[in-house]
């Protein structure tokens, strides 16, 4: 994680920043899946957790080779008018590090019950007995609204930035650029 590249969303009166971020992130996910890449991490340097906003900048982290290879895929095709793509540059010295990870929550008790009924062949009353209202959880984290290519269903990908730390942690990133172990430079 010695280099990074910022991608800033240019404000557009026709499209909210969140919509453009969702679209760009879906494209990033698709190219990371295609490349089977586990060396590119992400962060949102302008995140505002309390307001549940990821901000207008997506920062890509990795080696200069992995970031150049990613950009050679032309994955941002069709979004050029909405983005400012910065150069790939070295991470500043003496920076802190942050783990950026996905948080999955059981957020809809009715959906959980329907899924349980379908998987286990039980009645609605049995599902209600197995999955009480208290199972439902809420989070106040920023999120991306994405659509699953396999099921066609929309879902929220909640993103949590852990507090900055002095020591970097190595590890793999998933195809969303997130990790439960690895950190990215935070500045």
Backbone as CSV, one residue per row, in Angstrom:
resi,resn,N_x,N_y,N_z,CA_x,CA_y,CA_z,C_x,C_y,C_z
1,UNK,0.827,-1.189,0.000,0.000,0.000,0.000,0.877,1.260,0.000
2,UNK,1.714,1.358,-0.995,2.623,2.499,-1.020,2.199,3.600,-1.989
3,UNK,1.120,3.375,-2.744,0.605,4.389,-3.670,-0.917,4.505,-3.528
4,UNK,-1.438,5.601,-4.048,-2.886,5.799,-4.020,-3.312,6.642,-5.204
5,UNK,-4.606,6.642,-5.448,-5.197,7.452,-6.503,-6.575,7.901,-6.048
6,UNK,-6.815,9.194,-6.105,-8.123,9.741,-5.750,-8.995,9.888,-6.994
7,UNK,-10.255,9.550,-6.824,-11.252,9.774,-7.870,-12.342,10.628,-7.248
8,UNK,-12.448,11.856,-7.728,-13.411,12.818,-7.169,-14.610,12.924,-8.099
9,UNK,-15.772,12.922,-7.507,-17.012,13.087,-8.271,-17.264,14.580,-8.469
10,UNK,-17.499,14.945,-9.702,-17.800,16.329,-10.050,-19.300,16.541,-9.839
11,UNK,-19.683,17.574,-9.075,-21.121,17.821,-8.852,-21.867,18.012,-10.176
12,UNK,-23.052,17.456,-10.247,-23.876,17.528,-11.444,-25.310,17.796,-10.991
13,UNK,-25.964,18.812,-11.550,-27.327,19.129,-11.115,-28.342,18.022,-11.418
14,UNK,-28.021,17.149,-12.369,-28.959,16.091,-12.747,-28.812,14.813,-11.922
15,UNK,-27.619,14.610,-11.332,-27.363,13.369,-10.600,-26.787,13.677,-9.220
16,UNK,-27.378,13.136,-8.163,-26.799,13.333,-6.834,-25.440,12.627,-6.727
17,UNK,-24.573,13.153,-5.890,-23.246,12.571,-5.702,-23.362,11.110,-5.281
18,UNK,-24.310,10.801,-4.401,-24.452,9.417,-3.945,-24.768,8.475,-5.101
19,UNK,-25.575,8.904,-6.048,-25.924,8.067,-7.192,-24.695,7.807,-8.072
20,UNK,-23.895,8.845,-8.287,-22.679,8.691,-9.082,-21.673,7.803,-8.362
21,UNK,-21.566,7.950,-7.030,-20.653,7.110,-6.250,-21.093,5.651,-6.335
22,UNK,-22.388,5.388,-6.221,-22.906,4.022,-6.334,-22.545,3.413,-7.688
23,UNK,-22.723,4.188,-8.747,-22.436,3.713,-10.097,-20.941,3.438,-10.277
24,UNK,-20.109,4.365,-9.820,-18.663,4.181,-9.943,-18.208,2.969,-9.132
25,UNK,-18.752,2.814,-7.938,-18.340,1.703,-7.082,-18.758,0.359,-7.688
26,UNK,-19.925,0.309,-8.305,-20.361,-0.925,-8.973,-19.392,-1.286,-10.097
27,UNK,-18.923,-0.290,-10.829,-17.942,-0.532,-11.886,-16.622,-1.027,-11.294
28,UNK,-16.208,-0.446,-10.175,-14.975,-0.891,-9.519,-15.111,-2.346,-9.089
29,UNK,-16.212,-2.684,-8.475,-16.433,-4.057,-8.036,-16.363,-5.034,-9.208
30,UNK,-17.017,-4.684,-10.324,-17.004,-5.562,-11.495,-15.588,-5.802,-12.012
31,UNK,-14.765,-4.742,-12.070,-13.412,-4.913,-12.603,-12.533,-5.678,-11.615
32,UNK,-12.728,-5.486,-10.316,-11.949,-6.249,-9.336,-12.322,-7.739,-9.383
33,UNK,-13.585,-8.037,-9.637,-14.005,-9.433,-9.814,-13.358,-9.999,-11.074
34,UNK,-13.431,-9.261,-12.153,-12.868,-9.695,-13.435,-11.372,-9.974,-13.304
35,UNK,-10.650,-9.090,-12.599,-9.197,-9.242,-12.440,-8.821,-10.225,-11.333
36,UNK,-9.812,-10.650,-10.556,-9.571,-11.481,-9.373,-8.505,-10.831,-8.487
37,UNK,-8.647,-9.528,-8.298,-7.667,-8.743,-7.563,-7.976,-8.703,-6.074
38,UNK,-6.940,-8.913,-5.272,-7.037,-8.814,-3.821,-5.968,-7.871,-3.277
39,UNK,-5.382,-7.057,-4.168,-4.324,-6.143,-3.771,-4.736,-4.681,-3.778
40,UNK,-5.976,-4.394,-4.111,-6.443,-3.009,-4.156,-7.420,-2.774,-3.010
41,UNK,-7.085,-1.785,-2.179,-7.970,-1.387,-1.091,-8.591,-0.043,-1.402
42,UNK,-9.617,0.298,-0.658,-10.288,1.580,-0.871,-10.482,2.296,0.459
43,UNK,-10.717,3.583,0.354,-11.180,4.370,1.497,-11.961,5.559,0.949
44,UNK,-12.655,6.207,1.838,-13.427,7.395,1.497,-12.912,8.516,2.397
45,UNK,-11.925,9.295,1.936,-11.284,10.277,2.810,-12.201,11.398,3.299
46,UNK,-13.348,11.575,2.672,-14.278,12.630,3.103,-15.527,12.061,3.761
47,UNK,-15.388,10.868,4.320,-16.519,10.212,4.973,-16.992,11.033,6.169
48,UNK,-18.319,11.047,6.359,-18.926,11.684,7.536,-19.913,10.677,8.111
49,UNK,-19.399,9.885,9.058,-20.199,8.807,9.639,-21.499,9.285,10.247
50,UNK,-21.444,10.360,11.012,-22.648,10.830,11.708,-23.750,11.244,10.733
51,UNK,-23.357,11.675,9.548,-24.339,12.073,8.536,-24.602,10.949,7.533
52,UNK,-23.989,9.804,7.756,-24.134,8.638,6.882,-23.781,8.972,5.431
53,UNK,-22.681,9.715,5.254,-22.251,10.110,3.916,-20.822,9.651,3.669
54,UNK,-20.590,9.050,2.516,-19.245,8.618,2.155,-18.431,9.740,1.539
55,UNK,-19.070,10.808,1.147,-18.359,11.932,0.551,-18.263,11.807,-0.958
56,UNK,-17.442,12.666,-1.552,-17.352,12.737,-3.008,-16.025,12.221,-3.564
57,UNK,-15.208,11.567,-2.712,-13.915,11.052,-3.163,-13.780,9.576,-2.806
58,UNK,-13.425,8.785,-3.796,-13.058,7.379,-3.592,-11.546,7.318,-3.757
59,UNK,-10.857,6.782,-2.756,-9.399,6.653,-2.820,-9.045,5.180,-3.002
60,UNK,-8.282,4.904,-4.037,-7.787,3.561,-4.303,-6.385,3.440,-3.729
61,UNK,-6.079,2.316,-3.081,-4.782,2.082,-2.465,-4.177,0.811,-3.030
62,UNK,-2.867,0.818,-3.238,-2.178,-0.384,-3.698,-0.771,-0.060,-4.149
63,UNK,-0.147,-1.012,-4.794,1.161,-0.759,-5.386,0.951,0.021,-6.674
64,UNK,1.996,0.663,-7.151,1.870,1.413,-8.400,1.474,0.470,-9.537
65,UNK,2.006,-0.756,-9.525,1.686,-1.721,-10.585,0.207,-2.134,-10.530
66,UNK,-0.305,-2.419,-9.341,-1.705,-2.860,-9.254,-2.663,-1.733,-9.633
67,UNK,-2.343,-0.506,-9.262,-3.221,0.618,-9.624,-3.136,0.930,-11.116
68,UNK,-1.951,0.835,-11.695,-1.810,1.049,-13.145,-2.553,-0.041,-13.919
69,UNK,-2.437,-1.277,-13.457,-3.134,-2.381,-14.117,-4.652,-2.168,-14.042
70,UNK,-5.138,-1.732,-12.886,-6.562,-1.450,-12.726,-7.005,-0.380,-13.718
71,UNK,-6.260,0.718,-13.810,-6.645,1.809,-14.703,-6.519,1.429,-16.176
72,UNK,-5.648,0.478,-16.490,-5.505,0.052,-17.890,-6.752,-0.689,-18.387
73,UNK,-7.641,-1.073,-17.473,-8.858,-1.807,-17.838,-9.971,-0.896,-18.345
74,UNK,-9.757,0.421,-18.274,-10.750,1.392,-18.755,-12.112,1.178,-18.087
75,UNK,-12.087,0.879,-16.798,-13.305,0.548,-16.062,-14.199,1.757,-15.796
76,UNK,-13.683,2.960,-15.949,-14.486,4.169,-15.709,-15.152,4.696,-16.980
77,UNK,-15.116,3.883,-18.026,-15.720,4.260,-19.302,-17.176,4.686,-19.081
78,UNK,-17.546,5.803,-19.677,-18.917,6.296,-19.571,-19.147,7.252,-18.407
79,UNK,-18.135,7.407,-17.557,-18.302,8.298,-16.402,-17.348,9.492,-16.445
80,UNK,-16.583,9.634,-17.507,-15.535,10.653,-17.591,-16.046,12.065,-17.296
81,UNK,-17.259,12.376,-17.718,-17.808,13.724,-17.499,-18.130,13.987,-16.033
82,UNK,-18.196,12.946,-15.237,-18.612,13.075,-13.839,-17.470,12.908,-12.844
83,UNK,-16.238,12.695,-13.348,-15.135,12.375,-12.449,-13.891,13.193,-12.735
84,UNK,-13.104,13.397,-11.687,-11.750,13.935,-11.810,-10.818,12.844,-11.309
85,UNK,-10.051,12.278,-12.215,-9.154,11.177,-11.904,-7.761,11.743,-11.664
86,UNK,-7.282,11.649,-10.434,-5.950,12.149,-10.090,-4.895,11.136,-10.529
87,UNK,-3.648,11.571,-10.526,-2.539,10.680,-10.846,-2.330,9.672,-9.719
88,UNK,-1.652,8.586,-10.041,-1.232,7.618,-9.040,0.047,8.169,-8.420
89,UNK,0.018,8.393,-7.107,1.180,8.998,-6.444,1.520,8.245,-5.155
90,UNK,2.762,8.409,-4.682,3.160,7.738,-3.436,2.397,8.278,-2.228
91,UNK,2.180,7.396,-1.267,1.534,7.767,-0.008,2.494,8.680,0.760
92,UNK,2.000,9.751,1.368,2.881,10.618,2.162,3.545,9.845,3.304
93,UNK,4.729,10.283,3.702,5.431,9.633,4.808,4.721,9.870,6.127
94,UNK,5.037,9.059,7.090,4.483,9.110,8.465,2.964,9.288,8.488
95,UNK,2.281,8.425,7.781,0.825,8.461,7.751,0.257,7.406,8.696
96,UNK,-0.973,7.603,9.115,-1.642,6.597,9.931,-2.303,5.579,9.009
97,UNK,-2.907,4.564,9.621,-3.530,3.498,8.845,-4.919,3.223,9.405
98,UNK,-5.794,2.790,8.526,-7.191,2.600,8.907,-7.731,1.340,8.241
99,UNK,-8.501,0.584,8.989,-9.193,-0.567,8.411,-10.551,-0.077,7.905
100,UNK,-10.840,-0.378,6.659,-12.126,-0.034,6.058,-12.798,-1.356,5.713
101,UNK,-13.961,-1.591,6.327,-14.583,-2.894,6.153,-16.082,-2.789,5.934
102,UNK,-16.621,-3.886,5.444,-18.062,-4.005,5.244,-18.694,-4.464,6.547
103,UNK,-19.855,-3.902,6.851,-20.630,-4.335,8.007,-21.952,-4.871,7.484
104,UNK,-22.221,-6.136,7.759,-23.477,-6.742,7.339,-24.398,-6.838,8.545
105,UNK,-25.632,-6.418,8.363,-26.592,-6.416,9.464,-27.849,-7.174,9.068
106,UNK,-28.500,-7.717,10.063,-29.799,-8.348,9.863,-30.826,-7.240,10.051
107,UNK,-31.161,-6.592,8.955,-31.905,-5.350,9.070,-33.408,-5.452,8.810
108,UNK,-33.896,-6.564,8.326,-35.311,-6.644,8.015,-35.840,-7.995,8.472
109,UNK,-36.578,-7.986,9.558,-37.054,-9.228,10.150,-38.002,-9.988,9.221
110,UNK,-38.823,-9.286,8.458,-39.739,-9.964,7.529,-38.970,-10.700,6.434
111,UNK,-37.928,-10.061,5.917,-37.101,-10.708,4.899,-36.419,-11.946,5.474
112,UNK,-35.910,-11.830,6.690,-35.270,-12.976,7.344,-36.253,-14.131,7.514
113,UNK,-37.487,-13.819,7.873,-38.497,-14.873,8.046,-38.857,-15.530,6.723
114,UNK,-39.041,-14.724,5.679,-39.347,-15.285,4.354,-38.228,-16.221,3.901
115,UNK,-37.012,-15.778,4.090,-35.863,-16.591,3.703,-35.822,-17.886,4.511
116,UNK,-36.087,-17.807,5.795,-36.075,-18.988,6.658,-37.171,-19.981,6.232
117,UNK,-38.373,-19.438,5.944,-39.475,-20.306,5.493,-39.101,-21.035,4.210
118,UNK,-38.528,-20.306,3.280,-38.164,-20.879,1.986,-37.087,-21.957,2.146
119,UNK,-36.099,-21.689,2.963,-34.977,-22.634,3.127,-35.336,-23.870,3.954
120,UNK,-36.228,-23.700,4.929,-36.506,-24.800,5.857,-37.905,-25.393,5.711
121,UNK,-38.710,-24.851,4.808,-40.031,-25.407,4.554,-40.955,-25.377,5.767
122,UNK,-40.902,-24.281,6.531,-41.740,-24.165,7.726,-42.876,-23.177,7.459
123,UNK,-43.862,-23.166,8.360,-44.990,-22.248,8.230,-44.578,-20.852,8.682
124,UNK,-45.439,-19.883,8.379,-45.181,-18.513,8.799,-45.114,-18.412,10.322
125,UNK,-46.010,-19.116,11.020,-46.013,-19.085,12.494,-44.725,-19.670,13.069
126,UNK,-44.221,-20.744,12.457,-42.960,-21.335,12.918,-41.790,-20.375,12.693
127,UNK,-41.798,-19.687,11.564,-40.743,-18.713,11.278,-40.793,-17.554,12.268
128,UNK,-41.995,-17.104,12.627,-42.143,-16.025,13.610,-41.595,-16.478,14.959
129,UNK,-41.865,-17.716,15.323,-41.364,-18.249,16.598,-39.839,-18.364,16.580
130,UNK,-39.281,-18.714,15.438,-37.827,-18.898,15.324,-37.080,-17.569,15.223
131,UNK,-37.703,-16.570,14.603,-37.031,-15.280,14.373,-37.879,-14.174,14.982
132,UNK,-37.609,-13.811,16.232,-38.389,-12.759,16.901,-38.034,-11.359,16.386
133,UNK,-38.895,-10.406,16.715,-38.682,-9.010,16.308,-37.335,-8.466,16.797
134,UNK,-36.869,-8.969,17.937,-35.631,-8.458,18.539,-34.391,-8.751,17.699
135,UNK,-34.506,-9.600,16.684,-33.378,-9.924,15.811,-32.992,-8.729,14.951
136,UNK,-33.986,-7.929,14.594,-33.760,-6.807,13.690,-32.787,-5.802,14.298
137,UNK,-31.797,-5.396,13.502,-30.790,-4.445,13.955,-30.734,-3.271,12.996
138,UNK,-30.373,-2.144,13.513,-30.199,-0.930,12.713,-28.777,-0.424,12.907
139,UNK,-28.201,0.134,11.856,-26.885,0.748,11.957,-26.954,2.159,11.404
140,UNK,-26.098,2.988,11.909,-26.012,4.365,11.430,-24.671,4.572,10.753
141,UNK,-24.436,3.796,9.706,-23.194,3.881,8.953,-23.494,4.350,7.532
142,UNK,-22.525,4.993,6.901,-22.718,5.331,5.485,-22.756,4.054,4.659
143,UNK,-23.388,4.128,3.507,-23.540,2.932,2.683,-23.557,3.276,1.210
144,UNK,-23.336,2.240,0.417,-23.493,2.303,-1.028,-24.719,1.482,-1.382
145,UNK,-25.523,1.955,-2.295,-26.687,1.210,-2.764,-26.270,0.499,-4.040
146,UNK,-26.211,-0.827,-3.981,-25.743,-1.617,-5.112,-26.805,-2.612,-5.545
147,UNK,-26.580,-3.204,-6.702,-27.505,-4.209,-7.217,-26.704,-5.465,-7.505
148,UNK,-27.157,-6.580,-6.970,-26.495,-7.858,-7.196,-26.685,-8.283,-8.644
149,UNK,-25.589,-8.614,-9.293,-25.693,-9.079,-10.681,-26.239,-10.496,-10.743
150,UNK,-26.042,-11.268,-9.679,-26.509,-12.655,-9.703,-27.996,-12.767,-9.381
151,UNK,-28.494,-11.975,-8.429,-29.911,-12.083,-8.048,-30.761,-10.937,-8.576
152,UNK,-30.113,-9.829,-8.962,-30.857,-8.662,-9.426,-31.434,-7.829,-8.301
153,UNK,-31.189,-8.233,-7.060,-31.737,-7.513,-5.906,-30.826,-6.362,-5.491
154,UNK,-31.436,-5.267,-5.063,-30.685,-4.134,-4.522,-30.339,-4.409,-3.068
155,UNK,-29.182,-3.909,-2.650,-28.780,-4.063,-1.258,-27.893,-2.894,-0.859
156,UNK,-27.795,-2.699,0.412,-26.926,-1.657,0.958,-25.631,-2.293,1.449
157,UNK,-24.530,-1.741,0.996,-23.230,-2.177,1.463,-22.765,-1.116,2.468
158,UNK,-22.893,-1.441,3.759,-22.504,-0.517,4.813,-20.991,-0.533,4.951
159,UNK,-20.384,0.654,5.061,-18.934,0.797,5.121,-18.546,1.444,6.437
160,UNK,-17.617,0.800,7.130,-17.137,1.318,8.414,-15.644,1.594,8.332
161,UNK,-15.262,2.802,8.722,-13.852,3.175,8.836,-13.479,3.071,10.312
162,UNK,-12.582,2.160,10.638,-12.133,2.036,12.027,-11.248,3.224,12.387
163,UNK,-11.063,3.497,13.681,-10.193,4.610,14.070,-8.768,4.411,13.528
164,UNK,-8.117,5.501,13.145,-6.740,5.405,12.640,-5.794,4.817,13.687
165,UNK,-4.788,4.105,13.189,-3.782,3.509,14.056,-2.404,3.758,13.454
166,UNK,-1.373,3.631,14.263,-0.022,3.904,13.782,0.536,2.786,12.919
167,UNK,0.201,1.554,13.254,0.781,0.387,12.590,-0.085,-0.097,11.426
168,UNK,0.553,-0.378,10.314,-0.152,-0.964,9.173,-0.358,-2.457,9.421
169,UNK,-1.461,-2.987,8.931,-1.757,-4.418,9.022,-1.888,-4.965,7.602
170,UNK,-1.128,-6.006,7.314,-1.187,-6.626,5.991,-2.403,-7.550,5.901
171,UNK,-2.797,-7.853,4.695,-3.915,-8.763,4.487,-4.460,-8.639,3.078
172,UNK,-5.500,-9.395,2.807,-6.139,-9.387,1.493,-7.378,-8.506,1.510
173,UNK,-7.699,-7.994,0.348,-8.909,-7.200,0.176,-9.894,-8.003,-0.653
174,UNK,-11.173,-7.822,-0.367,-12.174,-8.509,-1.171,-12.414,-7.734,-2.466
175,UNK,-13.361,-8.181,-3.253,-13.598,-7.538,-4.541,-14.399,-6.240,-4.420
176,UNK,-14.600,-5.789,-3.207,-15.123,-4.443,-2.968,-13.986,-3.522,-2.525
177,UNK,-12.770,-4.058,-2.370,-11.640,-3.271,-1.895,-11.650,-3.110,-0.388
178,UNK,-12.417,-3.932,0.307,-12.559,-3.866,1.758,-11.889,-5.072,2.400
179,UNK,-11.564,-4.969,3.694,-10.891,-6.072,4.373,-11.258,-6.084,5.848
180,UNK,-11.294,-7.287,6.414,-11.528,-7.417,7.858,-10.214,-7.447,8.622
181,UNK,-9.095,-7.461,7.907,-7.793,-7.507,8.580,-6.830,-6.419,8.111
182,UNK,-6.775,-6.170,6.823,-5.788,-5.235,6.268,-6.198,-3.786,6.493
183,UNK,-5.187,-2.937,6.573,-5.429,-1.498,6.682,-4.964,-0.800,5.400
184,UNK,-5.427,0.418,5.236,-4.980,1.289,4.141,-4.433,2.562,4.783
185,UNK,-3.522,3.249,4.082,-3.023,4.525,4.616,-4.182,5.508,4.800
186,UNK,-4.142,6.235,5.886,-5.217,7.178,6.196,-4.624,8.562,6.416
187,UNK,-4.979,9.479,5.558,-4.461,10.852,5.650,-5.457,11.826,5.050
